[in-house]
């Protein structure tokens, strides 16, 4: 799996129905309206996320690798 930037992941998350709740420093906090889930995505310029961080966020957001490509 290839890593992507936090900015790009934010766009993908928003397309999946997550809503930006607030921005704290360099972290964007997203919330799923129907569920009580919260995800924090680090956005540091255009730096790619570390693979462990990306996989953890994908697991919490129930994203597949195909969602990142599309």
C-alpha positions, -999 to 999 in steps of 0.1 A, spaced: 0 0 0 13 35 -9 9 63 17 -11 94 10 -11 129 25 -34 140 53 -51 165 30 -60 138 5 -73 115 32 -95 143 45 -111 147 11 -117 109 9 -132 109 45 -155 138 37 -168 120 6 -176 90 28 -200 110 50 -176 122 77 -181 158 89 -152 181 100 -160 189 136 -130 211 145 -93 217 137 -69 216 166 -35 227 156 -25 205 127 -51 178 134 -85 177 117 -112 161 139 -140 143 120 -172 129 133 -196 104 118 -232 119 122 -251 86 126 -225 69 148 -205 81 178 -172 78 161 -144 104 160 -113 103 139 -83 126 142 -62 131 110 -28 148 111 -24 173 83 13 184 81 17 204 48 17 178 20 37 152 39 25 116 35 11 98 65 31 70 80 17 36 70 8 26 106 -11 59 111 -29 55 77 -39 19 84 -52 28 118 -73 56 104 -86 34 77 -96 7 102 -115 33 123 -132 48 93 -139 14 77 -121 23 45 -106 -2 20 -75 3 -1 -97 7 -31 -113 38 -15 -79 55 -14 -73 48 -51 -106 61 -64 
